[in-house]
Amino acid sequence: MTLADIPRLAVNGSLFAPTTLERAIDTLGFVQADPIRAPARAQDLILRPRVDGYRAGDLEWRYSELPVEEDVFINYGFVTRSLQALMHPRTVASLRPTARNKRAQAVLAFVRERGAVHPRDVDAHFSHGTVTNYWGGSSSATTHLLEAMHYKGLLRVMRRERGVRIYAAHEHGLVPAGSAARQERIDTMVDLVVRKYAPLPAASLSHLVSRLRYAVPQWRGELTSALQRARRRLSDTRIEGVEWYWPDHEPVSSNRPPDIVRLLAPFDPLVWDRRRFELLWGWPYRFEAYTPVSKRRLGYYALPLLWRDRVVGWANVSVKARKLEAVFGYVDSPPRDRAFKRELEAEIERMRLFLTIRR
């Protein structure tokens, strides 16, 4: 295997043939979410090339009928119920009688009585006031408490109304006793992460396993040994001084991908790991939505531009007056072959359909 094979393995393994929404989520296991729409939310942009006929918003519209839950894995997003079952309960069996937990117990009783609640209904009933949020601003204490209860597994998101989470009470099964069962759960999560982001350089494997502390904070002390077990069971090779890992006995084609242009989400599995991105394609991609305008190089929400097995540039896509506008940038220069121009136009048309924009 050579360094030229690695991008092909990554693209062929990640961009599987478009399928149904449920099967795509089941294959991915986890779909990262982000609220920015430029031109659509991250979860929609991630699913677009992997789901046949997908339209922006389909996941939210069909959420209640799918075996999927909003939860935290290595980031916040959508997980299969089988994956969520591996992560919970997050040490919530005994709530110590602190003031915060007394409020949580009261809110939980209120939610159980109502069946489903909007945060404003909880706030109107309890009037918890405000708290300082992560960014230093002021947020509703009720919203903050509901999010904490959701993370602990006491609540689940039933659906969303205009982007706002509607909560219901949630019950989880008991964790099987014994360290062997616990290790099996952790190893299954590690294998899912590797399968989703493979092939992985050694440093990225370590980073991803460490991020499972958000999925299973109750077992964060066991992640170092989980990483050691993963290194022993995964396939690996050293290329130009970098150790690469991928699932053992999992055949992935190293043939050149077809002549297709894809605009990828900033959090797409092919893009998310910036370290791997630079090793694969030789240039640094940066997500600049929170970068001051004067310091941006790529743009507010640059979508990496994949041609065959190479990310050759990026695009900033927007919708103005019901028209799709795309501004492209290239690492070097646009590919000169006619196939690229034809396929780029086809991808723009797919984006229009995804955003339901008529010509």
C-alpha positions, -999 to +999 in steps of 0.1 A: +000+000+000+012+035-009+002+070+002-018+073-030-041+044-019-051+061+014-074+088-001-090+062-023-097+040+007-111+069+025-134+081-003-146+046-013-153+036+023-172+068+033-192+077+002-211+044-002-239+041-028-269+062-020-295+043+000-325+050+023-323+074+051-326+048+078-299+025+062-275+055+057-278+065+094-274+028+104-242+026+083-228+058+097-239+051+133-236+088+141-243+120+121-229+152+136-253+181+139-247+218+136-274+246+135-257+269+109-275+269+076-251+279+049-268+267+027-281+239+049-275+223+083-244+200+086-265+169+092-284+175+060-252+181+040-236+150+054-266+128+045-272+144+010-246+123-010-254+091+010-293+091+008-311+087-024-333+117-032-325+135+001-338+170+006-327+195+032-347+190+064-357+153+057-340+141+089-359+165+111-392+159+093-389+121+096-371+120+130-400+107+150-405+077+127-368+067+126-349+045+151-326+075+159-320+098+188-304+131+194-274+126+217-237+132+223-212+108+209-179+123+200-199+155+192-236+163+194-257+148+167-279+119+158-272+083+169-288+050+162-307+036+192-283+006+193-254+030+197-272+050+223-279+019+243-241+013+246-236+048+261-263+048+288-271+051+316-246+079+323-244+073+360-278+087+368-291+058+389-287+078+421-292+116+420-276+131+451-300+154+469-284+187+458-304+218+449-298+212+412-309+176+414-340+184+433-349+208+405-342+180+380-364+156+398-392+181+399-388+188+362-387+151+354-420+146+373-435+175+354-424+160+320-437+126+329-471+141+338-473+161+305-458+134+282-440+160+261-429+195+269-416+226+252-389+244+272-411+275+275-437+254+293-412+242+318-398+277+323-433+291+328-441+265+355-408+267+374-393+301+366-356+290+371-342+323+360-309+327+340-274+313+340-241+323+323-237+301+292-206+287+276-200+319+256-202+342+286-238+354+278-271+348+295-292+317+289-324+304+304-316+282+334-345+260+324-330+254+290-296+247+306-312+222+331-331+204+303-300+200+282-281+186+312-310+161+319-310+151+283-273+145+284-276+123+315-303+103+297-333+114+319-349+130+288-350+124+251-358+147+222-392+136+208-391+160+179-383+197+171-407+226+166-390+254+146-357+240+157-366+239+194-363+205+212-395+190+225-386+167+254-401+135+269-390+113+298-365+085+289-358+052+305-326+032+299-318-004+306-293-015+332-256-019+324-245-055+323-224-063+353-187-071+350-157-055+333-158-078+303-193-066+293-182-030+298-151-035+277-172-050+250-194-019+249-164+005+247-147-016+221-179-016+199-179+022+201-142+024+192-148+001+162-177+023+150-155+054+152-127+037+133-151+024+106-166+058+102-134+078+099-109+052+085-082+050+075-069+069+105-033+081+113-022+070+148-026+105+163-062+108+150-070+074+164-059+085+198-078+117+195-110+101+185-109+074+212-102+102+238-134+120+226-155+091+237-152+106+271-183+127+260-202+095+251-193+076+282-180+100+309-187+072+335-159+051+318-134+078+307-108+062+329-109+030+307-103+047+274-065+044+275-067+006+277-094+007+250-070+025+227-043-002+234-068-030+226-078-012+194-042-009+182-038-047+187-069-057+167-069-032+139-052-035+106-023-011+102+006-001+080+033+025+081+037+049+051+063+076+050+066+076+088+029+077+095+011+047+111-024+042+096-052+021+111-085+007+097-109-021+106-094-056+104-107-079+077-129-051+062-124-050+024-123-015+010-117-008-026-085+011-035-097+016-071-100+052-083-135+066-075-158+075-104-158+109-121-181+126-096-178+161-080-191+163-044-195+194-022-189+181+013-200+194+047-173+209+070-182+180+094-184+153+068-166+121+079-141+128+050-134+163+063-139+162+101-104+151+111-083+181+100-050+163+107-060+134+083-074+159+058-040+176+054-022+142+052-046+130+025-048+161+003-018+182+011-035+214+023-051+227+055-089+230+055-102+253+082-138+259+093-140+297+095-176+305+106-163+318+139-131+334+125-131+372+121-140+382+086-106+399+080-088+366+088-108+343+067-090+326+038-117+302+026-150+319+036-177+317+062-189+282+055-166+267+029-177+233+015-147+212+005-148+203-032-141+166-039-132+155-074-127+118-078-104+110-048-089+145-044-102+176-026-092+202-051-108+233-036-139+247-019-171+265-025-192+290-005-228+283-015-258+306-007-294+311-017-304+347-027-337+356-041-345+319-046-313+315-067-283+294-059-250+312-058-217+294-056-182+310-053-154+286-059-118+286-048-090+261-057-059+250-041-040+253-074-063+257-104-095+240-116-090+206-132-088+211-169-105+180-182-141+183-196-154+157-172-147+179-143-167+208-157-196+186-166-197+169-132-194+203-114-225+214-132-242+182-122-233+187-086-247+222-086-279+208-100-280+182-073-275+210-047-305+229-062-327+198-059-315+192-023-324+228-014-356+225-035-347+255-057-363+257-091-344+269-121 
